[in-house]
Amino acid sequence: MIRVLTLSALALSLALVAFSTTTAQPPAKKRTTFDEDVLPIFKDRCVGCHSSDKKRGGLNVANYTALMQGGSSGVSIKPGDPDNSLLYKLMAHTAEPIMPPKSEKPPANILAVVHKWISEGAPENSGSKVVMVERPKTDFTLSSVAKGKPAVAPMPPVSMRLDPVLRTARDTAITAMASNPWSPLVAIGGQKQILLYNAETQVLLGVLPFPEGTPQVLKFSRNGSLLLAGGGRGGKSGKVVIWSVAKGERLFAVGDENDCVLAADISPDQSLIALGGPSKMLRIYSARDGKLLHEVKKHTDWITTLEFSPDGVLLASADRNGGVFIWEANTAREYFSLRGPTASVSEVSWRPDSNVVAVSSEDATIRLFEMENGNQIRNWGAHGGGSLGVHYGMDGRLTSAGRDRTPKLWDGNGTLQRAFEAMPDLALRSVLTHDSKLVVAADWSGSILVWQTADGKRVGTLSANPATIAEQLAAAKKTLDDRQKARDAVAVIAKASADALAKANSNLATAQKLVNDTAAAAKAAEQKLAQARQTLVNAQSALDGAVKESRAKEVLAKELTDTAGRVKAEADKAKDNPALQATSLRILSQAGQASAELVFAQKALAEMQAAVRAIEPTIAPALQAHTAAVAASQNAPKAVPLLMTTQQNAMTKAAADAAALSAADAALNEAKAVVTRLGAPAVAGK
């Protein structure tokens, strides 16, 4: 009881505070509404010609719903934009035919009421919800058609929203898909949302809400900076919305169709937006201010597809009855009426040079038309049961989809280059990526597959019904954990390979050093042996000289001694012969000198003989050392080839394992980045 009384007292006190706060504020300003303010004006001045009984120009101003639907000239009221609302312009006499006809324009106070009503959102009554017309947030029109690759590849910001707007139990048919011409970005239409993927990595880059309903057509601008989506709710409403790719920001919307927009595109100079659908009416708007510039009623059935030529000169549109028309983009004047398709046209796509347009049809064909005379130049059966889509790549090749479930790749002449694997259901859309290396195709069941054009290998899948941010984060964390484990395992292998390479390098370096060392040792041993042999030769030569000299000294000493003996004997007999005595003494002296020299020569000979005997024993060891060194120098290189092979194998394995580690690191960092992105708050994608 005490708890109940306490809560009651608290509620009462809050109510009193709220009452006092409310009563303290001035009364809310009264809104201008159709029922109270505008309808009386129309009844007084307009219903005579524009009522349910008499709808001149198809316009009924006596009923709010009928008024907002417009008349034969299109939408008459643009909530929030009176100056571009046809009804106000006719009343203010700023456009023709003036209303009321042949009369002065209404007084300023009457015009002010209508102007204020439209400015405030054109509400029906005081309880009506106001829906304002979006205007461009910036003037993104170009001074001329942009050609060539932009300086920066158009990609969404990293802060893009990743949480899906809507998550359904089952996937649904993919009716809209587009490929950015200058980046791997692919846009896919889902329920009330557009998914942005990197086709190369199959990573979700962002989610763009599309509260208007289901996107039926997606197109990137020719420079890739803008994304256009057309769609809505069948039988109720349709719009075309433009986003900035780089900012992930919704810029504005055009069109106020009473049915879903089925076809739309933005001109290459980003100044015009064309749309069409079940109304059979081709409408062209200004991208600068959202003003309706042209309305063309030529198609006899729903407009199913349209596209501006890459040079911005022409606009192709086609319908469910097989009608294909080419218009002058700036004037909306008919340029060609192309004849050929015998069933509903599913898609038109221009060749990059703007000289040829491709047309896919439910009659199973793809047809190519040239723009000089509007003649058909190619026609082939592409998909049994019906061709549901065709798309020119930047390299001039085409990809197509159809009821046979098989996306296909064609060269510029219509020759089949590759038929990809059959999809689970009818293949509805197929596009080539910016570099024509990948084909992305989607089917009726919601399957989206990615293949390589070079070999037809499937490389991944995409989803238009992605998991919630919580589910994505859980999956990303598991992927991160798995990749961390895989990276650690690869790191162990890479380290072992690096260690093996280091050992192989060391062994090879040691072997190569041994080769150099043994070669140097062999050369040194050879020099030492040569030196020893030369020393022996020199000593032997000196010994030979000493022997000769000793023998000569010995002969001379003997001759002089013998002569001295004979002369002395004769001198002893002739003591009175002084001359003979002198001769005897002289010869005796010479004999003594010769004997002394003989002794010296014999001593030198003995020394020479001793030297030769000392040198001779050194030759054998030097020869043995030289032989061993030569053998070692010859054996050392034999180990090098095997070690080099071992090193090359180790190097190859280490490089492969290092590359694997680098790839594992990249995959790990990618997983970390995904976890970081999923855990960070999104600020773009509006």
C-alpha distance (Angstrom), angle and dihedral (degrees) to the residues before:
residue distance angle dihedral
M1 . . .
I2 3.80 . .
R3 3.87 89.8 .
V4 3.83 91.8 50.9
L5 3.80 92.5 48.7
T6 3.79 91.5 47.6
L7 3.83 92.6 52.2
S8 3.81 90.2 46.1
A9 3.78 91.2 51.8
L10 3.81 91.0 48.2
A11 3.80 91.2 49.8
L12 3.79 90.7 49.1
S13 3.81 92.9 49.5
L14 3.83 91.4 48.9
A15 3.79 90.0 48.8
L16 3.81 90.7 51.7
V17 3.80 90.9 48.7
A18 3.79 90.6 48.7
F19 3.81 90.8 47.7
S20 3.78 93.0 48.9
T21 3.81 90.9 47.2
T22 3.79 92.3 48.1
T23 3.78 95.4 46.4
A24 3.79 90.3 48.1
Q25 3.83 91.2 61.4
P26 3.81 122.2 82.0
P27 3.81 116.6 -106.2
A28 3.80 115.4 -83.0
K29 3.79 116.4 -97.7
K30 3.81 112.0 -101.4
R31 3.78 115.4 -111.3
T32 3.78 121.5 -130.9
T33 3.82 107.2 -118.9
F34 3.78 137.9 -174.9
D35 3.79 95.8 -121.9
E36 3.82 97.7 48.0
D37 3.80 104.9 29.7
V38 3.79 114.3 14.8
L39 3.81 104.8 36.5
P40 3.84 92.4 61.0
I41 3.82 88.7 55.4
F42 3.79 92.1 49.5
K43 3.82 92.3 46.5
D44 3.75 89.4 52.4
R45 3.79 97.3 45.9
C46 3.84 113.5 13.4
V47 3.81 117.1 27.8
G48 3.77 92.5 82.3
C49 3.80 88.3 76.8
H50 3.80 103.0 16.2
S51 3.80 112.6 49.0
S52 3.77 137.8 105.1
D53 3.80 88.4 -87.0
K54 3.77 96.4 47.2
K55 3.79 116.7 22.8
R56 3.78 104.4 179.4
G57 3.80 108.3 -168.9
G58 3.79 87.8 8.4
L59 3.83 90.8 -76.4
N60 3.82 125.8 133.5
V61 3.82 112.9 -174.0
A62 3.80 95.3 173.4
N63 3.81 92.7 75.6
Y64 3.80 122.9 55.0
T65 3.81 96.0 -145.3
A66 3.79 92.6 46.9
L67 3.81 91.3 46.9
M68 3.80 92.9 52.3
Q69 3.80 90.4 49.5
G70 3.81 89.4 59.8
G71 3.76 129.8 -151.9
S72 3.77 141.2 -92.2
S73 3.82 90.0 -55.7
G74 3.76 91.6 57.0
V75 3.79 132.6 -111.6
S76 3.80 111.6 4.6
I77 3.82 100.3 -170.9
K78 3.81 126.9 48.0
P79 3.81 105.9 -171.7
G80 3.79 110.2 -129.8
D81 3.81 93.5 13.3
P82 3.82 111.2 77.0
D83 3.80 95.0 160.7
N84 3.81 89.8 61.6
S85 3.81 95.3 39.4
L86 3.80 108.8 109.0
L87 3.82 94.9 -145.7
Y88 3.82 93.2 55.1
K89 3.81 92.9 44.8
L90 3.80 91.0 53.0
M91 3.82 91.4 47.7
A92 3.82 91.6 47.3
H93 3.82 89.9 47.7
T94 3.82 92.0 -123.4
A95 3.81 90.8 121.9
E96 3.78 135.7 31.2
P97 2.95 142.2 -73.1
I98 3.79 88.6 41.6
M99 3.80 119.0 -140.2
P100 2.91 129.8 -106.2
P101 3.81 87.7 30.4
K102 3.79 118.5 -123.4
S103 3.79 90.4 6.2
E104 3.76 139.3 104.5
K105 3.76 114.3 -93.9
P106 3.80 115.1 -95.7
P107 3.80 118.2 -86.8
A108 3.79 117.9 -82.1
N109 3.81 93.2 -108.1
I110 3.82 90.8 55.0
L111 3.81 91.8 48.8
A112 3.81 89.4 46.5
V113 3.81 90.9 57.4
V114 3.80 92.9 51.0
H115 3.82 91.5 43.3
K116 3.81 91.7 50.2
W117 3.80 92.1 46.4
I118 3.81 92.7 53.6
S119 3.84 91.8 42.4
E120 3.81 89.9 55.7
G121 3.79 91.2 53.7
A122 3.83 100.3 -87.1
P123 3.85 96.3 -94.3
E124 3.79 118.5 -165.7
N125 3.80 94.5 -141.5
S126 3.80 140.8 -16.0
G127 3.80 92.0 -78.4
S128 3.79 96.6 48.4
K129 3.78 122.1 118.5
V130 3.79 111.1 -122.1
V131 3.80 119.0 -132.2
M132 3.80 111.4 -169.6
V133 3.79 125.6 -154.5
E134 3.76 111.4 -109.7
R135 3.78 117.6 -124.7
P136 3.78 125.7 -161.1
K137 3.79 111.6 -84.9
T138 3.79 89.8 -148.0
D139 3.77 139.0 8.6
F140 3.80 102.3 -103.9
T141 3.79 96.8 166.6
L142 3.79 114.8 126.6
S143 3.79 127.6 -130.7
S144 3.79 89.1 -129.8
V145 3.78 141.3 -2.7
A146 3.81 107.9 -68.0
K147 3.78 112.8 -126.3
G148 3.78 131.0 -170.3
K149 3.75 132.7 17.0
P150 3.82 115.8 -36.2
A151 3.80 118.5 -119.8
V152 3.81 91.3 -113.3
A153 3.81 122.2 36.4
P154 3.84 107.8 -117.1
M155 3.80 108.0 -111.5
P156 3.81 131.4 152.2
P157 3.82 121.1 -103.9
V158 3.80 120.2 -91.1
S159 3.80 88.8 -120.1
M160 3.80 93.3 67.2
R161 3.77 119.7 136.7
L162 3.83 111.5 -100.3
D163 3.80 101.1 -179.5
P164 3.81 109.9 101.0
V165 3.78 117.9 -119.0
L166 3.78 90.0 -137.9
R167 3.80 131.5 17.4
T168 3.81 116.2 -165.8
A169 3.78 131.9 -169.7
R170 3.81 91.8 -123.8
D171 3.78 134.1 34.3
T172 3.78 118.9 -116.2
A173 3.79 135.7 -150.8
I174 3.80 116.0 -65.8
T175 3.80 106.0 -129.8
A176 3.81 99.3 164.8
M177 3.80 131.9 46.8
A178 3.81 135.0 149.5
S179 3.80 138.0 -178.6
N180 3.81 122.5 -144.0
P181 3.83 109.5 -120.1
W182 3.82 94.4 -139.2
S183 3.81 107.1 32.2
P184 3.82 139.5 35.8
L185 3.81 89.2 -101.1
V186 3.81 116.2 131.2
A187 3.82 124.1 -174.0
I188 3.81 120.4 -152.9
G189 3.79 127.1 -171.0
G190 3.79 118.7 -128.1
Q191 3.78 134.6 165.6
K192 3.82 107.6 -55.3
Q193 3.79 89.9 -21.6
I194 3.79 146.2 70.4
L195 3.79 120.4 -137.4
L196 3.81 121.2 -147.5
Y197 3.82 117.1 -154.5
N198 3.78 137.9 177.5
A199 3.80 99.6 -125.3
E200 3.80 92.3 -157.4
T201 3.81 95.6 55.2
Q202 3.83 98.4 21.5
V203 3.82 87.7 -132.8
L204 3.80 119.1 150.3
L205 3.82 106.8 -118.6
G206 3.77 101.2 179.5
V207 3.80 151.3 -26.4
L208 3.80 123.2 -125.5
P209 3.82 115.2 -161.7
F210 3.81 115.0 -130.0
P211 3.80 103.5 -171.5
E212 3.80 89.4 171.5
G213 3.82 88.4 80.9
T214 3.79 132.1 -103.6
P215 3.83 119.9 -2.6
Q216 3.81 110.4 -123.8
V217 3.80 96.9 177.7
L218 3.81 134.3 26.1
K219 3.80 125.7 -171.7
F220 3.79 134.2 172.3
S221 3.78 118.2 -145.4
R222 3.81 113.8 -106.8
N223 3.82 91.5 -102.9
G224 3.80 90.3 47.3
S225 3.81 94.6 -124.1
L226 3.81 97.3 112.4
L227 3.78 134.4 48.8
L228 3.80 120.1 -152.7
A229 3.79 124.5 -161.7
G230 3.78 126.4 -174.1
G231 3.77 124.1 -172.3
G232 3.76 142.1 92.1
R233 3.79 137.6 162.6
G234 3.77 119.7 -36.3
G235 3.79 112.8 -108.0
K236 3.81 92.1 0.6
S237 3.79 116.8 61.2
G238 3.77 145.5 -18.5
K239 3.81 137.5 -168.2
V240 3.78 143.7 167.7
V241 3.81 116.6 -130.3
I242 3.82 127.9 -164.6
W243 3.83 126.0 -153.6
S244 3.79 133.5 -174.7
V245 3.80 107.6 -119.8
A246 3.81 95.9 -154.6
K247 3.82 94.1 48.3
G248 3.79 99.2 32.2
E249 3.80 85.4 -134.9
R250 3.78 128.3 143.2
L251 3.80 107.3 -123.7
F252 3.79 104.6 -175.7
A253 3.80 147.0 -52.9
V254 3.79 133.4 -120.4
G255 3.77 134.1 -166.6
D256 3.74 130.7 47.8
E257 3.79 102.1 -147.5
N258 3.77 123.9 174.8
D259 3.78 89.5 -139.7
C260 3.76 136.6 34.3
V261 3.82 117.9 -65.5
L262 3.81 107.4 -118.9
A263 3.81 101.1 176.7
A264 3.80 132.7 30.9
D265 3.79 142.9 147.8
I266 3.81 141.7 171.0
S267 3.79 120.8 -128.1
P268 3.83 119.2 -110.4
D269 3.82 91.6 -109.4
Q270 3.82 87.6 49.9
S271 3.79 92.7 -126.4
L272 3.82 99.9 110.9
I273 3.79 135.0 49.4
A274 3.80 119.4 -165.7
L275 3.79 125.2 -166.5
G276 3.77 140.2 172.6
G277 3.77 142.9 167.8
P278 3.81 143.6 140.4
S279 3.82 91.8 -20.1
K280 3.84 87.7 72.1
M281 3.81 85.7 -136.5
L282 3.80 120.6 127.7
R283 3.80 108.3 -147.5
I284 3.79 126.3 -171.4
Y285 3.81 120.3 -163.6
S286 3.78 134.5 -170.1
A287 3.78 110.5 -109.1
R288 3.80 88.8 -154.9
D289 3.80 98.0 64.4
G290 3.82 106.1 -2.5
K291 3.79 92.0 -111.2
L292 3.79 117.2 155.8
L293 3.81 106.4 -116.4
H294 3.81 105.0 173.4
E295 3.78 140.0 12.9
V296 3.80 118.9 -167.7
K297 3.79 121.9 -169.9
K298 3.79 102.7 -171.6
H299 3.78 104.5 111.4
T300 3.79 116.6 94.1
D301 3.80 95.7 -155.8
W302 3.79 140.6 22.0
I303 3.79 113.7 -42.5
T304 3.79 103.3 -121.4
T305 3.81 103.5 176.0
L306 3.80 142.7 7.9
E307 3.80 138.2 170.1
F308 3.81 138.6 178.4
S309 3.81 116.4 -124.7
P310 3.83 113.6 -106.6
D311 3.81 91.0 -111.0
G312 3.81 90.8 52.0
V313 3.80 94.7 -124.5
L314 3.81 100.1 109.1
L315 3.79 140.0 33.7
A316 3.80 123.2 -152.0
S317 3.81 121.5 -157.0
A318 3.80 132.3 172.9
D319 3.77 138.9 -176.6
R320 3.78 146.7 -150.3
N321 3.80 91.5 -94.5
G322 3.82 93.3 61.0
G323 3.80 94.5 -100.5
V324 3.81 115.4 148.1
F325 3.81 121.2 -174.0
I326 3.78 134.3 -179.1
W327 3.80 116.6 -151.6
E328 3.77 135.4 -171.9
A329 3.78 100.0 -106.5
N330 3.80 98.0 -141.3
T331 3.80 98.9 41.0
A332 3.83 102.2 27.6
R333 3.80 88.1 -134.0
E334 3.79 115.7 150.5
Y335 3.80 112.2 -100.5
F336 3.81 102.7 172.1
S337 3.77 138.7 -4.3
L338 3.80 104.8 -149.0
R339 3.78 117.6 -147.8
G340 3.78 125.3 -157.4
P341 3.82 117.6 74.7
T342 3.79 112.8 99.0
A343 3.79 96.5 -169.5
S344 3.79 139.7 33.0
V345 3.81 114.4 -41.2
S346 3.79 110.5 -128.0
E347 3.80 102.1 -173.5
V348 3.80 144.5 -6.0
S349 3.81 123.6 -154.6
W350 3.80 130.9 -179.9
R351 3.78 124.9 -134.5
P352 3.83 109.2 -118.4
D353 3.83 92.0 -107.7
S354 3.85 91.7 56.0
N355 3.82 91.6 -128.0
V356 3.81 97.3 106.2
V357 3.80 134.0 38.8
A358 3.82 122.6 -159.6
V359 3.81 119.8 -144.8
S360 3.81 124.7 -165.3
S361 3.78 119.4 -163.2
E362 3.77 142.8 -175.5
D363 3.83 85.8 -115.9
A364 3.85 84.0 81.4
T365 3.80 94.4 -108.6
I366 3.75 139.6 116.2
R367 3.79 112.9 -152.8
L368 3.79 130.1 -168.2
F369 3.82 120.4 -150.9
E370 3.80 125.8 -168.5
M371 3.79 118.9 -139.4
E372 3.80 100.8 -139.0
N373 3.80 94.5 76.7
G374 3.79 102.5 -3.7
N375 3.80 92.9 -112.3
Q376 3.78 126.9 152.4
I377 3.82 109.4 -112.5
R378 3.81 101.5 174.0
N379 3.79 134.8 24.8
W380 3.78 127.3 171.8
G381 3.76 139.4 160.8
A382 3.78 103.0 -108.1
H383 3.81 107.1 168.8
G384 3.78 129.3 17.8
G385 3.79 110.5 -122.7
G386 3.79 94.2 18.7
S387 3.80 144.0 -33.1
L388 3.79 109.4 -111.0
G389 3.79 102.2 -178.3
V390 3.80 145.4 7.0
H391 3.81 130.8 -171.9
Y392 3.79 132.6 -175.9
G393 3.79 115.4 -138.3
M394 3.79 123.5 -144.0
D395 3.83 89.5 -103.2
G396 3.82 93.6 57.3
R397 3.81 96.7 -103.4
L398 3.80 121.9 122.6
T399 3.77 134.4 -137.0
S400 3.78 123.4 -162.5
A401 3.79 143.0 -176.3
G402 3.78 133.1 -155.4
R403 3.76 152.6 156.7
D404 3.81 91.8 -72.2
R405 3.85 85.5 73.2
T406 3.82 90.9 -127.1
P407 3.82 119.7 117.7
K408 3.80 111.1 -149.2
L409 3.80 140.6 -161.5
W410 3.82 121.1 -142.1
D411 3.78 134.9 -175.8
G412 3.79 119.5 -124.9
N413 3.81 91.8 -86.9
G414 3.79 94.9 53.3
T415 3.80 96.4 -100.9
L416 3.79 111.6 148.0
Q417 3.81 111.1 -115.1
R418 3.78 99.5 172.1
A419 3.79 140.8 -2.2
F420 3.79 110.0 -155.4
E421 3.78 125.0 -146.7
A422 3.78 116.3 -68.0
M423 3.79 115.0 -95.8
P424 3.82 123.0 -130.3
D425 3.82 92.2 -104.6
L426 3.81 141.7 2.4
A427 3.80 109.4 -32.3
L428 3.81 104.8 -126.0
R429 3.80 105.2 173.4
S430 3.80 137.3 19.7
V431 3.82 128.6 177.6
L432 3.79 137.8 177.1
T433 3.80 117.5 -131.7
H434 3.81 122.6 -120.3
D435 3.82 95.1 -85.6
S436 3.83 94.7 36.0
K437 3.81 90.3 -122.0
L438 3.80 93.7 116.7
V439 3.80 137.1 42.4
V440 3.80 119.5 -154.9
A441 3.80 117.8 -164.4
A442 3.81 134.0 178.6
D443 3.79 133.3 -164.1
W444 3.79 144.3 -160.5
S445 3.80 93.2 -89.7
G446 3.81 92.9 56.4
S447 3.80 96.2 -104.3
I448 3.81 114.3 146.3
L449 3.81 117.0 -169.8
V450 3.82 132.5 -175.3
W451 3.83 124.0 -151.5
Q452 3.78 137.1 178.1
T453 3.79 112.1 -114.7
A454 3.82 92.4 -148.6
D455 3.81 96.6 64.3
G456 3.81 106.4 0.5
K457 3.80 92.0 -115.4
R458 3.78 115.4 155.5
V459 3.81 109.2 -123.6
G460 3.78 103.0 177.6
T461 3.79 152.7 -36.1
L462 3.80 135.1 -108.0
S463 3.80 131.9 -156.7
A464 3.79 134.8 -142.2
N465 3.80 88.3 -167.4
P466 3.82 102.2 52.2
A467 3.76 125.6 179.6
T468 3.78 121.1 -91.6
I469 3.78 118.4 -90.9
A470 3.81 90.1 -101.6
E471 3.80 91.5 51.6
Q472 3.79 91.2 44.6
L473 3.80 91.0 49.8
A474 3.80 92.4 49.5
A475 3.80 90.9 48.9
A476 3.81 91.0 45.0
K477 3.81 91.5 51.8
K478 3.80 90.5 50.4
T479 3.79 89.6 48.7
L480 3.80 89.2 49.3
D481 3.80 91.2 51.0
D482 3.81 92.0 47.6
R483 3.78 92.1 47.6
Q484 3.81 91.5 47.6
K485 3.80 90.0 54.5
A486 3.78 91.6 45.4
R487 3.80 90.7 48.0
D488 3.82 91.9 50.3
A489 3.81 91.0 51.2
V490 3.79 91.5 49.0
A491 3.82 89.9 47.3
V492 3.82 90.7 57.0
I493 3.79 90.8 51.4
A494 3.81 91.8 45.0
K495 3.82 91.7 51.2
A496 3.80 91.7 49.8
S497 3.79 89.5 49.8
A498 3.80 91.4 48.1
D499 3.83 90.5 49.8
A500 3.80 90.8 48.6
L501 3.79 90.0 50.3
A502 3.80 91.3 49.2
K503 3.81 89.9 51.5
A504 3.80 91.8 46.9
N505 3.81 90.0 49.7
S506 3.81 90.4 49.6
N507 3.81 93.1 48.4
L508 3.79 91.6 48.1
A509 3.80 92.0 47.3
T510 3.82 90.2 50.1
A511 3.80 91.3 49.4
Q512 3.80 92.5 47.1
K513 3.81 89.7 48.9
L514 3.81 89.0 50.9
V515 3.80 89.7 52.5
N516 3.78 90.6 52.3
D517 3.81 93.5 43.3
T518 3.83 95.0 49.0
A519 3.78 91.2 46.3
A520 3.80 89.7 52.1
A521 3.82 90.7 46.2
A522 3.81 91.7 50.3
K523 3.77 90.2 50.5
A524 3.81 91.5 48.3
A525 3.83 91.0 48.1
E526 3.78 90.1 49.6
Q527 3.79 90.4 51.1
K528 3.81 91.2 47.3
L529 3.82 92.4 49.6
A530 3.78 91.1 47.9
Q531 3.78 90.2 48.8
A532 3.84 92.2 50.1
R533 3.76 91.3 48.1
Q534 3.79 91.5 48.6
T535 3.81 90.6 49.2
L536 3.81 89.7 52.6
V537 3.79 91.4 47.4
N538 3.78 90.6 50.0
A539 3.83 92.1 47.6
Q540 3.81 91.9 46.8
S541 3.78 90.2 49.5
A542 3.81 90.5 50.6
L543 3.82 89.9 47.6
D544 3.78 91.3 52.1
G545 3.80 89.5 52.4
A546 3.81 91.4 48.2
V547 3.83 91.2 51.0
K548 3.79 91.5 51.6
E549 3.77 92.3 46.6
S550 3.81 92.8 47.3
R551 3.77 91.9 50.5
A552 3.81 91.6 48.2
K553 3.81 90.7 49.1
E554 3.78 90.0 48.4
V555 3.84 92.6 52.3
L556 3.80 92.4 45.8
A557 3.81 93.2 47.7
K558 3.83 91.4 49.4
E559 3.80 92.5 47.8
L560 3.82 92.9 48.4
T561 3.81 92.0 45.1
D562 3.79 91.6 50.1
T563 3.82 91.3 46.2
A564 3.81 91.9 47.0
G565 3.83 89.8 52.9
R566 3.76 93.5 52.1
V567 3.81 94.3 44.7
K568 3.79 91.3 47.0
A569 3.80 90.9 51.8
E570 3.78 90.0 52.0
A571 3.79 91.5 44.5
D572 3.78 90.6 51.7
K573 3.79 87.5 56.5
A574 3.76 94.1 48.2
K575 3.78 103.9 40.8
D576 3.75 89.2 156.7
N577 3.76 91.6 62.9
P578 3.77 105.1 89.2
A579 3.76 94.1 -177.4
L580 3.76 92.1 55.2
Q581 3.77 90.2 46.3
A582 3.82 90.1 53.3
T583 3.78 92.0 47.4
S584 3.79 90.5 50.4
L585 3.78 91.8 52.4
R586 3.82 92.9 46.5
I587 3.81 93.4 50.5
L588 3.76 90.8 44.6
S589 3.80 89.1 53.5
Q590 3.80 91.4 49.0
A591 3.78 90.4 50.2
G592 3.78 90.0 52.4
Q593 3.79 91.6 49.2
A594 3.79 90.9 49.1
S595 3.80 91.1 50.2
A596 3.79 90.6 51.3
E597 3.80 91.7 49.9
L598 3.80 89.3 48.8
V599 3.78 90.4 55.8
F600 3.82 90.7 50.7
A601 3.81 91.9 47.4
Q602 3.79 91.6 49.5
K603 3.80 90.0 50.9
A604 3.81 91.2 50.8
L605 3.81 89.2 48.0
A606 3.78 90.7 53.2
E607 3.78 90.4 50.6
M608 3.81 91.5 49.4
Q609 3.76 91.1 49.9
A610 3.80 89.8 50.4
A611 3.83 90.6 50.1
V612 3.81 92.4 51.1
R613 3.79 90.5 48.3
A614 3.84 88.9 51.0
I615 3.83 94.0 49.7
E616 3.78 98.4 45.2
P617 3.88 95.2 70.5
T618 3.87 91.7 56.1
I619 3.79 93.9 62.7
A620 3.79 97.0 69.2
P621 3.87 96.1 52.0
A622 3.81 91.1 45.4
L623 3.77 89.9 50.3
Q624 3.78 91.2 47.3
A625 3.82 91.8 48.3
H626 3.80 90.5 48.8
T627 3.79 92.0 50.1
A628 3.80 91.2 50.0
A629 3.81 92.9 46.5
V630 3.80 92.0 50.0
A631 3.80 90.6 49.5
A632 3.81 90.9 49.4
S633 3.81 92.1 48.5
Q634 3.80 89.7 50.7
N635 3.82 94.1 48.2
A636 3.83 98.0 44.4
P637 3.87 97.0 70.8
K638 3.80 91.7 51.9
A639 3.82 91.6 77.6
V640 3.83 94.6 50.0
P641 3.87 100.8 77.4
L642 3.79 93.0 54.4
L643 3.78 91.2 46.0
M644 3.81 90.3 48.4
T645 3.81 90.5 51.6
T646 3.77 89.6 48.7
Q647 3.80 89.8 49.4
Q648 3.83 93.0 48.5
N649 3.80 91.3 49.6
A650 3.78 90.4 47.5
M651 3.80 90.6 47.5
T652 3.81 92.3 50.2
K653 3.79 92.6 48.7
A654 3.80 92.7 44.4
A655 3.82 90.8 50.6
A656 3.81 91.8 48.6
D657 3.79 92.0 47.2
A658 3.82 91.0 45.9
A659 3.81 89.2 51.6
A660 3.79 89.4 48.5
L661 3.79 89.2 50.7
S662 3.79 90.8 48.5
A663 3.81 89.8 50.6
A664 3.79 90.3 47.2
D665 3.81 89.7 50.0
A666 3.80 90.3 49.8
A667 3.79 91.3 48.8
L668 3.80 90.0 47.2
N669 3.81 92.6 49.2
E670 3.79 89.6 47.5
A671 3.80 89.9 52.6
K672 3.81 90.2 47.7
A673 3.80 90.1 50.5
V674 3.80 90.8 50.6
V675 3.80 91.6 50.5
T676 3.80 89.9 47.5
R677 3.80 92.0 49.0
L678 3.78 93.6 46.8
G679 3.78 90.4 49.0
A680 3.81 94.0 47.4
P681 3.80 122.2 85.0
A682 3.80 114.7 -104.0
V683 3.79 117.1 -122.9
A684 3.82 99.7 172.2
G685 3.76 133.7 55.1
K686 3.77 104.1 77.6
